[in-house]
Amino acid sequence: MTTLTDVQFHNVRFCYGEVCAVHGVDFPVASRKMTLLVGPNGGGKSTLIKLLSGLIKPQDGSIERRSSLEIAYVPQDFYFDTTFPLTVGELVLQGTLPREIRPFRRYSAAQRERAAQAVSRVGLDGFEGRGIAQLSGGQLKRAVIARAFASSADMIALDEPDASLDIDAAKELYSILRSLKDEKTIVMASHNIEAALDIADTAVYVNKKAVVFASPEDLKTALKGGISIC
């Protein structure tokens, strides 16, 4: 069976001044699969996520995206003005808004239903009316992922969404992502090798260059319990 490709990197290079974050990057991102990026700090994972999402452009090479592909980007750190009275339900509803927003437009019943389903999928039923300032770190990350899932995006790109989460919160997050990957393409950068590789379909080791492994299990074996390949 032919595997569809959402994004293809072609010999991509990106540098911050004289320091090259990544170079010679050449790999595909399969549709409706989870691609996991692992590697040491400073290896270029976050840069690849930003390149993939279109937040920065390659200085050499090219990135080919499937026609009409929409990508939702979830950064590692996000900051909200906790004095602003925004609820979980309102945050997720924002994800259903089209790119061109008409003033005074009201949410449709279909948008509200899509948002409600996204809230339920991430296990936040009953939290719709709760202010974002009242959420734990794990709950807030789940709400932001629900916002991305409620959108029309075909792909969700997550930059270390498990960072700073405790073990139980991280397990909940992985369970959610496992359930979403049949509906949307997921690309995630993570340091949690054991847990993240267990739910991935494709594994890419990133340390300036990108090496695609035949299976996540092969990469887990190559890492030998560490984060660097000797």
C-alpha positions in Angstrom: 0.0 0.0 0.0 1.3 3.4 -1.0 2.1 5.8 1.9 1.0 9.3 1.3 3.5 12.1 2.2 2.4 15.4 3.7 5.9 17.1 3.8 9.2 16.3 2.2 12.5 17.9 3.3 15.0 18.3 0.5 18.6 18.8 1.6 17.5 21.6 4.1 20.0 23.8 5.9 19.2 26.5 8.5 21.8 28.5 10.5 21.5 31.1 13.3 24.4 33.4 12.3 27.5 31.3 11.9 26.0 28.3 13.8 24.2 25.8 11.7 21.2 24.3 13.6 20.6 21.7 10.8 22.0 20.8 7.5 21.6 18.2 4.8 18.1 17.3 6.1 16.3 15.0 3.7 13.3 13.0 4.9 9.5 12.6 4.3 6.7 13.0 6.8 4.0 10.4 6.2 0.3 11.3 6.3 -1.8 10.1 9.2 1.2 8.8 11.1 3.3 10.0 14.0 6.8 11.0 13.3 9.0 11.4 16.3 12.1 13.6 16.4 14.7 12.7 19.2 18.2 13.9 19.8 20.4 15.9 22.2 19.7 19.4 23.3 20.8 21.9 20.6 20.6 19.1 18.0 18.0 21.0 15.9 14.7 19.4 16.8 12.9 22.7 17.5 14.4 24.2 14.4 13.0 21.4 12.3 9.6 21.8 13.9 9.6 25.5 13.0 10.8 24.8 9.5 8.1 22.2 9.1 5.4 24.6 10.3 6.6 27.4 8.0 7.6 29.7 10.9 11.1 30.0 9.4 12.3 29.3 5.9 15.3 27.1 4.9 18.4 29.0 3.8 19.3 26.1 1.5 17.3 23.3 0.1 13.5 23.2 0.1 10.5 21.9 1.9 7.7 20.5 -0.2 4.2 20.4 1.4 1.2 18.6 0.1 -1.3 21.0 -1.6 -3.7 22.7 0.8 -2.0 21.2 3.8 -2.7 23.1 7.0 -0.4 22.7 10.0 -1.2 23.6 13.7 2.0 24.4 15.7 2.1 23.8 19.4 5.3 25.3 20.9 7.2 23.9 23.9 6.4 27.0 26.0 3.3 29.2 25.6 2.3 32.1 27.7 -1.1 33.4 28.5 -2.2 36.5 30.3 -3.8 34.8 33.3 -5.6 38.0 34.2 -7.6 37.7 30.9 -10.9 35.9 31.5 -10.4 33.1 29.0 -12.0 29.7 29.7 -11.0 26.3 28.4 -14.1 26.2 26.2 -13.3 29.6 24.7 -9.7 28.7 24.1 -10.6 25.5 22.2 -13.4 27.3 20.2 -10.8 29.7 18.9 -9.3 26.8 17.0 -12.4 26.4 14.9 -12.1 30.0 13.5 -11.2 30.3 9.8 -8.1 32.2 8.6 -10.2 35.1 7.5 -12.4 36.2 10.5 -15.4 38.4 9.8 -16.2 40.9 12.6 -19.1 40.0 14.9 -19.3 36.5 13.5 -20.8 34.0 15.9 -19.7 30.4 16.4 -21.9 27.9 14.5 -23.4 24.8 16.1 -20.9 22.7 14.0 -18.0 24.7 15.4 -19.2 24.3 19.0 -19.7 20.6 18.4 -16.2 20.2 17.0 -14.7 22.1 20.0 -16.7 19.9 22.4 -15.4 16.8 20.8 -11.9 18.0 21.0 -12.3 18.9 24.7 -13.6 15.4 25.3 -10.8 13.7 23.3 -8.1 15.3 25.6 -10.0 14.3 28.8 -11.1 17.8 29.8 -14.8 17.1 30.0 -16.3 19.4 32.7 -13.4 21.9 32.4 -15.1 24.0 29.7 -16.0 26.8 32.0 -12.8 26.8 34.0 -10.4 29.7 33.5 -7.0 28.8 32.0 -5.3 30.4 35.1 -6.9 27.6 37.1 -5.3 24.8 35.1 -2.2 22.7 35.9 0.6 22.6 33.4 -0.5 19.3 32.0 -4.1 20.4 31.8 -3.1 23.6 29.9 -1.1 21.6 27.4 -4.0 19.3 26.8 -6.3 22.3 26.3 -3.8 23.8 23.7 -3.7 20.4 21.9 -7.5 20.3 21.9 -7.5 23.8 20.3 -5.2 22.4 17.5 -7.3 19.3 17.1 -10.5 21.4 16.8 -9.0 23.4 14.0 -9.1 22.3 10.3 -5.4 21.5 10.4 -4.3 18.2 8.8 -1.1 18.1 10.8 -0.2 19.0 14.4 3.5 19.8 15.0 4.4 19.7 18.7 7.7 20.9 20.2 8.4 18.8 23.3 4.8 18.9 24.6 5.9 16.6 27.5 8.5 19.0 28.8 8.0 19.8 32.5 5.2 17.3 32.9 5.2 14.7 35.7 5.1 11.0 34.8 1.3 10.6 35.1 0.6 13.8 33.0 3.0 12.6 30.3 1.4 9.2 30.1 -2.0 10.9 29.7 -0.6 13.1 26.9 0.9 10.1 25.1 -2.4 8.2 25.3 -4.2 11.2 23.8 -1.7 11.5 21.0 -2.0 7.8 20.2 -5.7 8.2 19.8 -5.3 11.3 17.5 -2.7 10.0 15.1 -5.2 8.0 12.9 -7.1 11.3 12.2 -4.2 13.8 11.9 -0.6 13.7 11.0 1.5 14.3 14.1 5.1 15.4 14.3 6.6 15.6 17.8 10.0 16.4 19.2 10.6 14.7 22.6 13.3 13.8 25.0 11.2 11.0 26.6 12.7 8.2 24.5 11.0 5.2 26.0 7.4 6.4 26.2 7.4 8.5 23.0 9.0 5.9 20.8 6.4 3.4 21.9 3.6 5.4 20.2 5.5 6.6 17.2 5.3 5.2 13.6 8.5 6.8 12.3 11.6 7.7 14.3 14.1 10.4 13.2 17.3 11.0 15.1 18.3 14.7 14.9 21.7 16.0 15.7 22.4 18.7 13.1 21.5 16.1 10.4 18.5 13.8 10.4 18.7 10.1 10.3 15.5 8.1 9.6 15.3 4.7 11.3 13.5 1.7 9.9 11.4 1.5 13.0 11.2 3.3 16.4 12.4 0.1 18.0 15.6 0.2 15.9 16.3 3.8 17.2 15.6 2.8 20.8 18.2 0.0 20.4 20.7 2.3 18.8 20.4 4.9 21.6 21.1 2.2 24.2 19.3 4.1 27.0 20.9 7.5 26.2 20.1 10.4 23.9 23.2 10.2 21.7 24.3 7.8 19.1 28.1 7.1 19.2 
